Amino acid sequence: MGEKYPYRILFVEDEEALRTNYVTYLQMVFDEVYEAKDGEEALKVYKSAKPHIMIVDIHMPRMNGLEFLREVRKEDHATKAIMLTAHTDTPFLIEAAALKLTCYLTKPITRKALQEALHSAVEELKQFEVKPLVRVAFAQNWSWDKQREELFYFDQTVSLTKKEQKLLALLFSSVTRTFTYDEIFDYVWGYDQIGTLDALKSLVKGLRKKIPKDTVHNVFGIGYKIQM
């Protein structure tokens, strides 16, 4: 067999016998192999394991393969995805292609076809690096520079206090997430200071005077998020 590929791979399939068979094979080829039986479980494993490659079945309970990949692609365009499907109709292929697949394999899948797909994914990892955009545009002519942690209107820097800057840095680190009050207190105020809900509301009120209306959205009883 030679050396294993130094990558993490996630195999998502609801048929237990099929999943066990392929996971056994993948363990001979890759350093770290993870598995999940449906999209919801896959999302949890994806967030904790951060795989380099995912092999995902389309038909699964609770959250199907397309739904799972849509969630992943909200922030991650680097992880390679191979889709397993019984579909061959054009509308499906168009929808799947939009999720930036390395390839799709039509069931029943031969070992040779899987090996070729894995080789393609590994070659993509070796040859190309996908990085997120440094600037996030969130309103007309407004943007947040994630690397410099600066707010821009057109190309002019908008003055922020240190706490305003830290709050925006946290919220823009994951624009699909709602950050809880406690998460915000820990990040913005730190462990040496005590953040309060009143102080946070005051901070947000001042920040809202500097940015477009409703950019920082309050999710009642939970926390805040960026409204794109």
N, C-alpha and C positions, 0 to 999 in steps of 0.2 A: 504493500500500500504506500510506503514512503511516509514522509512527514505529513501531518494533518494541516489543513488550512488554519491559519491563526485568526479565525473570525468566529463571532457568535451568530448562531442561526436559530430562528424560531419556526417551528412547524405547527400549523394550525389546521386541524381536521377533526370533525366530529365523529367519524367512524373509528372506533377504538382499535380494531384489528389493523386497519390500514395505517393509522397513526403509529402504532407500536412497530410495525414493520419498517416504516420509513425512518423513524427516529433511531432504530437500531442501526440502519445503514448510515445515517448521517453522523452518528457517534464515531464511526470508523473514519470519517472524512474531515470532521471539524473539531476544533478544540472544545467548544462549548455548544451544547445543543439544548434547546428549550422546547417545550410543547404546550399546546392549549387545545381545549376541545370545542371552544366557540369564540366568537368575537369579543365578548365581554371579558372572558378570562385572558384572551390574547392581549387585550389592551393593558391589563394589569401587568402581565409578564413583560410586554414591550416597554412599559415605563420603568420597570425595575431592572431588566436585563440589558436594555439598549442594544438589541441585536444589529448586526451589520446586514444580514440577509433575512428575509421572511418568505416562507412558502405558505400560501394561504388558500384554503378551499373557499369557493364562492357560497355554497349552500351550507349554512350552519344555523343552529337555533340561537335565539336571543339577539344576536347581532351578526349579520352575514358578512362575507368577506369584503364586499364593496363598502359597506358601512364602516367596517373596521379600518380599511385603508383610507377612507375619507377622513377619519379622525386623525390618523397618523400624519397624513399629508397636510393637515392644517399648519403644522410647524416643521415637519421633517420631510425634506425632499432628497435626502442623502441615502437613507436605508433602501437597499435593493429589495424589490418585491417580485415574486414569481406567483402567478395565480393558477390554481387548479380549477378547471371548469368543465361542465358538460355542454356549455353553450357554444354555438358557432354562429349565432345570428349577428348581423351587422350592428344594430343598436347597442347590444351588450358590449361588443368589442370596442365601440366608440367610447362608451362610458368607462370601460376598464382602461383604455389607453390614456384617458385623461388623468389617471392615477399614477402615471409614470412607471409602468411595469417594465421590468427587464424582459419578461416574456410571459406568455400564458401557455399552459399545457392542457390539452383536452384529454379527459379521462376516457378509457383506462390509460394510465401513464406507464410507458416502458422505462426500465432502468436507464437505458441509453439516452432517452429524451431528457430525463431528470439530470443526468450527468452533464449533458450539453448545456442545459439551462443554468446549472450551478457554475459551470466553467465561465459562462458569459457574465454572471453576477460577480464572480471573483475578479475577472479581468476588468470590469468596470470599477471595482473598488481599487484595484492596483493603478489604473491609468487616470482616473478622474477624481477630483475632490469637489464636492458640492458644499458651498458655504452660504449661510443666510445673508440677505442684504443687510448692510450696516444701518441704513436709514429705513425707518418705517413711516410711510405716509399714512396719516390717519384722518386728515381733513384737507380741504382744498388749500394748497400752498403751505400746509403745516407738516412737519416731520420730526421724528425723534431719532437721534443718532445713538445707537445702542453701544457703540464702542467708546465714544467720547462722553456719553451720557449728557447730551446737550439737546435743548429744544430749539427748533428753527421755524421761523415764519418767512417764507421765501428762502433766502440764504442768510437772513439776519438772525443772530443768536438772541434768544429771549432770556432775560435775566431771571434766575430762579434762586430761592433760598436753598440751603443745603438739604433741608428736610423735603422741600418740594422736589428737588432733584432726585433724592433717594426714593421718594414715593413713585415718581414716574419711571425710574429705572426698574423698580420692582414690577410695576404693572405692565410695562412694555416687555419685560422678560418673557411673558407668556400671555399674549393678548386674548387668548380664548379662555383663560382661567379667571375665576373670581378668587381673589386673595382674601383670606379671613382677617378679621380685625387683629387677632393675635399674631398672625404672620406679618402684618404691616407694622404692628408695635415693635416686634423683634427686629425687623430690618431697618425701620426708619429711626426709631429711638434707641435701639441697641439694648444690650442686657444691663448696661450701667445706668440707664434712665428708665423712668416709668411713663409709658404712653397711656393716655386715657382716651375714651371715646369722644369726649368734648374737645380735647386737643386735636384729635384726628379730624373731627368735623370742621374745626377752625382752620386747620391746614388745607383741607380740600376746598373750603370756601374761598380762601385766598388764592389758591391755585386756579380755581375756575374763572377768576377774573383775568387770568393771563392766557387762557386757552379757549378754543371753541366750546360753545355750550354743549353740555352732556357728554363731553369726552371722557370724563371720569364719572362712571355710573355706579350708584350705590345699589347693591343687592340687599334688600331689607333683611336685617337680622343676621347677615353673613359677613359682608365686607364690601370691597370695591373691585371694579374691573375697568378695562378700557373699552369704550363703546366705539367700534370702528364704523 
